Amino acid sequence: MVLKALTLPALLLLGAGAWAEEDTSFTVETAGIQQQPVEVPGLPPGLLVKGLHENPRTGMSSSVLTYPEGFREPRHYHETCGHYMYILKGRIRTPEGVLTPGMFAYAAPGERHGPFEVLEPSEALFYTDGPLDFIVDATE
């Protein structure tokens, strides 16, 4: 399953968050940004996103993701970006071990990662270095 060029504004329908003009500096009062449910083909329901920033020139974005307990993300990869996750709270099981608060993970473009299982309600700062696509690894 392939979902190409799924950018944060598309996920949020240009709802909340800071949409900077090109590469300008800005500050965001995140308490005023509401979490929004996000539906991505290949992912179960329940994922919430709080969009913080997107650069329309590069497609880079940052957000806070909230995962419900029991959420299962299949093995997948991204062709158009690498992504970074800093765990703020909760526990997420990966094939390499359990991610806990304070841990940092990076997934390079084209590198398969997952599956993931959320062991308790969890939050992560999520950053992409280009437009986000989501491709379920059909070989699993």
Backbone as JSON, one array per atom type, in Angstrom:
{
  "sequence": "MVLKALTLPALLLLGAGAWAEEDTSFTVETAGIQQQPVEVPGLPPGLLVKGLHENPRTGMSSSVLTYPEGFREPRHYHETCGHYMYILKGRIRTPEGVLTPGMFAYAAPGERHGPFEVLEPSEALFYTDGPLDFIVDATE",
  "N": [[0.86, -1.17, 0.0], [0.65, 2.17, -0.87], [1.07, 5.5, 0.0], [1.54, 8.47, -1.21], [3.41, 11.51, -0.78], [2.12, 12.53, 1.53], [1.51, 15.1, 3.36], [1.85, 17.05, 6.37], [-0.06, 19.28, 6.41], [-2.02, 18.16, 4.75], [-2.86, 16.04, 6.32], [-3.98, 17.38, 8.47], [-5.82, 18.91, 7.29], [-5.2, 21.56, 6.81], [-5.65, 22.64, 9.29], [-4.86, 23.21, 12.41], [-1.81, 24.55, 13.84], [1.48, 25.77, 13.01], [2.19, 27.37, 10.14], [4.76, 28.15, 8.51], [6.11, 30.81, 6.53], [8.05, 29.9, 4.03], [11.34, 29.81, 5.09], [11.2, 31.18, 7.56], [11.66, 32.46, 10.9], [9.85, 31.62, 13.9], [7.51, 31.47, 16.66], [5.53, 29.27, 18.57], [2.59, 28.96, 20.43], [1.88, 26.23, 21.91], [-0.11, 25.23, 23.56], [-2.5, 26.19, 22.64], [-3.06, 24.75, 20.38], [-5.05, 22.32, 19.06], [-5.32, 18.78, 19.38], [-5.72, 16.59, 16.63], [-7.63, 13.99, 15.16], [-6.14, 11.59, 13.01], [-6.26, 9.94, 9.94], [-4.66, 7.44, 8.31], [-4.2, 5.52, 5.5], [-3.58, 2.11, 6.01], [-2.93, 2.32, 8.64], [-4.25, 1.74, 11.94], [-7.26, 3.16, 13.46], [-7.23, 5.94, 15.83], [-4.9, 7.39, 16.22], [-3.59, 10.53, 17.13], [-2.77, 13.88, 16.2], [-0.84, 16.78, 16.74], [-0.19, 19.44, 15.04], [2.75, 21.27, 14.61], [4.51, 22.66, 12.93], [5.21, 23.26, 9.49], [7.33, 23.33, 6.71], [6.71, 24.72, 3.74], [8.34, 24.77, 1.5], [10.25, 22.69, 1.69], [8.81, 20.55, 2.69], [9.3, 19.54, 5.14], [8.33, 18.74, 8.48], [6.99, 19.18, 11.82], [5.54, 17.74, 14.71], [3.38, 16.7, 17.41], [2.69, 13.48, 18.26], [0.08, 11.43, 19.45], [-0.49, 8.34, 20.79], [-2.84, 5.74, 21.28], [-3.15, 3.25, 23.87], [-2.4, -0.05, 22.87], [-2.34, 0.47, 20.17], [-1.26, -0.5, 16.98], [1.27, -0.36, 14.72], [2.05, -1.14, 11.44], [4.9, -2.82, 9.87], [6.82, -0.69, 7.87], [7.84, 1.86, 5.48], [9.41, 4.91, 4.28], [9.68, 6.85, 1.41], [10.12, 9.5, 0.75], [11.13, 10.93, 2.86], [13.15, 11.11, 5.87], [12.52, 10.24, 9.26], [12.2, 11.41, 12.63], [11.89, 10.59, 16.05], [11.15, 11.6, 19.3], [10.58, 10.35, 22.37], [8.1, 11.35, 24.52], [6.3, 10.52, 26.51], [5.09, 7.39, 27.86], [5.24, 3.99, 26.47], [6.6, 2.23, 23.81], [6.76, -0.64, 21.93], [9.27, -1.96, 19.88], [10.91, -3.85, 17.23], [13.55, -3.75, 18.06], [13.53, -3.25, 20.76], [12.07, -1.6, 23.66], [10.79, 1.62, 23.44], [11.08, 4.37, 25.55], [10.26, 7.24, 27.67], [12.36, 9.98, 26.86], [13.94, 8.65, 25.07], [15.31, 8.49, 21.74], [14.69, 8.1, 18.3], [15.54, 7.33, 14.93], [14.5, 7.02, 11.57], [15.67, 6.21, 8.5], [15.26, 7.39, 5.06], [13.66, 5.03, 2.97], [14.33, 2.88, 4.58], [13.13, 0.02, 6.12], [10.97, -0.19, 8.93], [9.6, -1.02, 12.18], [7.33, -3.72, 13.0], [5.32, -1.73, 15.3], [4.16, -1.61, 18.65], [2.02, -0.09, 20.87], [2.38, 0.11, 24.23], [1.33, 1.46, 26.38], [-0.62, 4.48, 26.85], [0.89, 6.91, 24.8], [3.18, 9.55, 23.87], [4.91, 11.38, 21.36], [7.42, 13.54, 20.09], [7.51, 14.3, 16.79], [9.27, 14.43, 13.82], [9.79, 15.23, 10.45], [12.04, 15.18, 7.67], [11.31, 15.88, 5.16], [8.57, 15.71, 2.76], [5.99, 13.67, 4.06], [5.48, 10.32, 3.34], [3.8, 7.13, 3.44], [4.39, 3.82, 3.41], [3.28, 0.65, 3.46], [5.03, -2.26, 4.26], [4.85, -4.73, 2.14], [6.04, -7.19, 2.16], [6.03, -8.31, 4.6]],
  "CA": [[0.0, 0.0, 0.0], [1.48, 3.36, -0.98], [0.43, 6.8, 0.15], [2.62, 9.38, -1.59], [3.38, 12.94, -0.48], [1.16, 12.83, 2.58], [2.14, 16.12, 4.19], [1.13, 17.4, 7.57], [-1.29, 20.02, 6.13], [-3.04, 17.25, 4.22], [-3.38, 15.29, 7.45], [-4.76, 18.25, 9.34], [-6.7, 19.72, 6.44], [-4.78, 22.94, 7.05], [-6.33, 23.05, 10.5], [-4.08, 23.93, 13.43], [-0.37, 24.45, 13.69], [2.17, 26.95, 12.49], [2.59, 27.14, 8.76], [5.72, 29.23, 8.31], [6.43, 31.25, 5.18], [9.4, 29.44, 3.66], [12.26, 29.48, 6.17], [11.2, 32.25, 8.55], [11.61, 32.08, 12.31], [8.54, 31.81, 14.51], [7.26, 30.85, 17.96], [4.17, 28.73, 18.61], [2.01, 28.65, 21.74], [1.34, 24.91, 21.6], [-1.3, 24.94, 24.36], [-3.67, 26.58, 21.86], [-3.22, 23.88, 19.22], [-5.82, 21.13, 19.41], [-5.0, 17.52, 18.73], [-6.68, 16.21, 15.61], [-7.49, 12.6, 14.73], [-5.58, 11.46, 11.67], [-6.48, 8.64, 9.33], [-3.67, 7.12, 7.29], [-4.4, 4.16, 5.01], [-2.58, 1.19, 6.5], [-2.82, 2.47, 10.1], [-5.54, 1.64, 12.62], [-7.73, 4.44, 14.0], [-6.84, 6.28, 17.18], [-3.73, 8.27, 16.24], [-3.88, 11.96, 17.2], [-1.63, 14.7, 15.83], [-0.86, 18.21, 17.04], [0.76, 20.01, 14.09], [3.5, 22.4, 15.13], [5.18, 23.43, 11.89], [5.59, 22.65, 8.22], [8.0, 24.2, 5.76], [6.12, 24.39, 2.44], [9.38, 24.62, 0.47], [10.93, 21.41, 1.82], [7.91, 19.5, 3.15], [9.67, 19.18, 6.51], [7.27, 19.06, 9.43], [7.13, 18.72, 13.19], [4.25, 17.58, 15.36], [3.32, 15.8, 18.55], [1.79, 12.37, 18.0], [-0.43, 10.74, 20.62], [-0.88, 6.98, 20.44], [-3.57, 5.06, 22.34], [-2.67, 1.93, 24.25], [-2.83, -1.11, 21.97], [-2.16, 0.87, 18.77], [-0.26, -1.31, 16.29], [1.7, 0.23, 13.45], [2.72, -2.21, 10.7], [6.22, -2.57, 9.3], [6.62, 0.24, 6.77], [8.98, 2.71, 5.15], [9.11, 6.2, 3.67], [10.6, 7.16, 0.3], [10.32, 10.94, 0.56], [11.67, 11.58, 4.05], [13.54, 10.4, 7.07], [11.78, 10.84, 10.39], [12.81, 11.39, 13.95], [10.92, 10.55, 17.14], [11.62, 11.74, 20.67], [9.47, 9.87, 23.19], [7.77, 12.25, 25.63], [5.71, 9.7, 27.57], [4.58, 6.1, 27.44], [6.15, 2.92, 26.07], [6.3, 1.7, 22.47], [7.61, -1.79, 21.63], [9.8, -2.08, 18.53], [11.71, -5.08, 17.14], [14.84, -3.54, 18.71], [13.34, -3.04, 22.19], [10.98, -0.71, 24.06], [11.08, 3.05, 23.51], [10.52, 4.97, 26.76], [10.52, 8.68, 27.69], [13.74, 10.41, 26.74], [14.63, 7.95, 23.99], [15.27, 9.12, 20.42], [14.81, 7.13, 17.22], [15.57, 7.88, 13.57], [14.26, 6.08, 10.47], [16.19, 6.79, 7.26], [14.43, 7.14, 3.88], [13.78, 3.72, 2.36], [14.63, 1.84, 5.56], [11.94, -0.57, 6.74], [10.97, -0.15, 10.39], [8.39, -1.57, 12.76], [6.09, -3.14, 13.52], [5.34, -1.09, 16.61], [3.0, -1.83, 19.5], [1.98, 0.88, 21.96], [2.1, -0.65, 25.44], [0.54, 2.34, 27.24], [-0.79, 5.74, 26.13], [2.22, 7.44, 24.53], [3.33, 10.78, 23.07], [6.24, 11.56, 20.79], [7.71, 14.63, 19.18], [7.74, 13.63, 15.5], [9.84, 15.39, 12.87], [10.19, 14.68, 9.15], [12.93, 16.1, 6.96], [10.73, 16.07, 3.84], [7.14, 15.35, 2.76], [5.77, 12.34, 4.63], [4.7, 9.27, 2.69], [3.69, 5.95, 4.32], [4.29, 2.66, 2.54], [3.27, -0.59, 4.22], [5.94, -3.25, 3.71], [4.02, -5.87, 1.72], [6.79, -8.44, 2.3], [5.85, -8.82, 5.97]],
  "C": [[0.9, 1.23, 0.0], [0.62, 4.59, -0.82], [1.53, 7.81, -0.07], [2.34, 10.8, -1.13], [2.27, 13.32, 0.48], [1.81, 13.82, 3.52], [1.27, 16.44, 5.38], [-0.11, 18.26, 7.27], [-2.39, 19.13, 5.57], [-3.66, 16.46, 5.35], [-4.32, 16.12, 8.3], [-5.78, 19.09, 8.59], [-6.46, 21.2, 6.67], [-5.43, 23.52, 8.3], [-5.47, 23.86, 11.43], [-2.6, 23.79, 13.14], [0.19, 25.72, 13.11], [2.66, 26.64, 11.09], [3.46, 28.32, 8.36], [5.86, 29.55, 6.83], [7.86, 30.87, 4.89], [10.22, 29.13, 4.9], [12.32, 30.58, 7.24], [11.16, 31.69, 9.96], [10.22, 32.35, 12.86], [8.53, 31.16, 15.89], [5.8, 30.41, 17.96], [3.76, 28.49, 20.06], [1.25, 27.33, 21.56], [0.09, 24.57, 22.41], [-2.58, 25.27, 23.58], [-3.92, 25.72, 20.63], [-3.93, 22.61, 19.67], [-5.29, 19.9, 18.69], [-6.11, 17.18, 17.75], [-6.51, 14.72, 15.31], [-6.95, 12.57, 13.3], [-5.82, 10.04, 11.18], [-5.48, 8.46, 8.2], [-3.97, 5.71, 6.8], [-3.25, 3.26, 5.43], [-2.38, 1.27, 8.0], [-4.2, 2.31, 10.73], [-5.99, 3.02, 13.1], [-7.16, 4.68, 15.39], [-5.65, 7.2, 17.29], [-4.19, 9.72, 16.25], [-2.62, 12.73, 16.86], [-1.89, 16.15, 16.24], [0.22, 18.81, 16.15], [1.42, 21.24, 14.64], [4.06, 23.28, 14.03], [5.31, 22.6, 10.62], [6.26, 23.71, 7.37], [7.47, 23.84, 4.38], [7.15, 24.21, 1.32], [9.99, 23.22, 0.5], [10.0, 20.25, 2.16], [8.24, 19.02, 4.56], [8.55, 19.56, 7.45], [7.64, 18.59, 10.83], [5.76, 18.72, 13.85], [4.43, 16.76, 16.63], [2.28, 14.75, 18.21], [1.37, 11.75, 19.32], [-1.01, 9.41, 20.18], [-1.69, 6.38, 21.58], [-2.93, 3.71, 22.66], [-3.23, 0.88, 23.29], [-2.68, -0.78, 20.5], [-1.03, 0.04, 18.17], [0.02, -0.71, 14.93], [2.45, -0.85, 12.69], [4.13, -1.82, 10.26], [6.01, -1.74, 8.03], [7.91, 0.99, 6.47], [8.47, 3.99, 4.49], [10.13, 6.45, 2.57], [10.99, 8.63, 0.26], [10.89, 11.66, 1.77], [12.3, 10.58, 5.0], [12.68, 10.98, 8.18], [12.44, 10.52, 11.71], [11.69, 11.37, 14.98], [11.65, 10.69, 18.47], [10.44, 11.39, 21.56], [9.29, 10.78, 24.4], [7.17, 11.49, 26.81], [5.22, 8.39, 26.99], [5.67, 5.1, 27.1], [5.68, 2.35, 24.74], [7.29, 0.57, 22.17], [7.98, -1.78, 20.15], [10.54, -3.41, 18.43], [13.06, -4.97, 17.87], [14.72, -3.39, 20.23], [12.2, -2.08, 22.44], [11.49, 0.72, 24.13], [10.36, 3.62, 24.73], [10.87, 6.46, 26.77], [12.01, 9.01, 27.69], [14.51, 9.71, 25.64], [14.36, 8.63, 22.65], [15.47, 8.05, 19.37], [14.77, 7.85, 15.88], [15.32, 6.75, 12.59], [14.68, 6.77, 9.18], [15.24, 6.52, 6.1], [14.72, 5.76, 3.3], [14.05, 2.59, 3.32], [13.35, 1.33, 6.2], [12.08, -0.49, 8.26], [9.61, -0.58, 10.91], [8.41, -3.09, 12.6], [6.28, -2.58, 14.93], [4.05, -1.43, 17.35], [3.09, -0.86, 20.68], [1.5, 0.17, 23.22], [1.29, 0.14, 26.47], [0.37, 3.65, 26.49], [0.56, 6.45, 26.01], [2.15, 8.71, 23.7], [4.76, 10.86, 22.58], [6.29, 12.84, 19.98], [8.16, 13.97, 17.89], [8.16, 14.68, 14.49], [10.18, 14.67, 11.58], [11.09, 15.69, 8.46], [12.52, 16.3, 5.5], [9.26, 15.71, 3.9], [6.97, 13.9, 3.21], [4.94, 11.48, 3.68], [4.72, 8.07, 3.61], [3.44, 4.76, 3.42], [4.38, 1.41, 3.41], [4.16, -1.59, 3.51], [5.15, -4.52, 3.4], [4.74, -7.19, 1.89], [6.6, -9.05, 3.68], [4.54, -9.55, 6.11]]
}
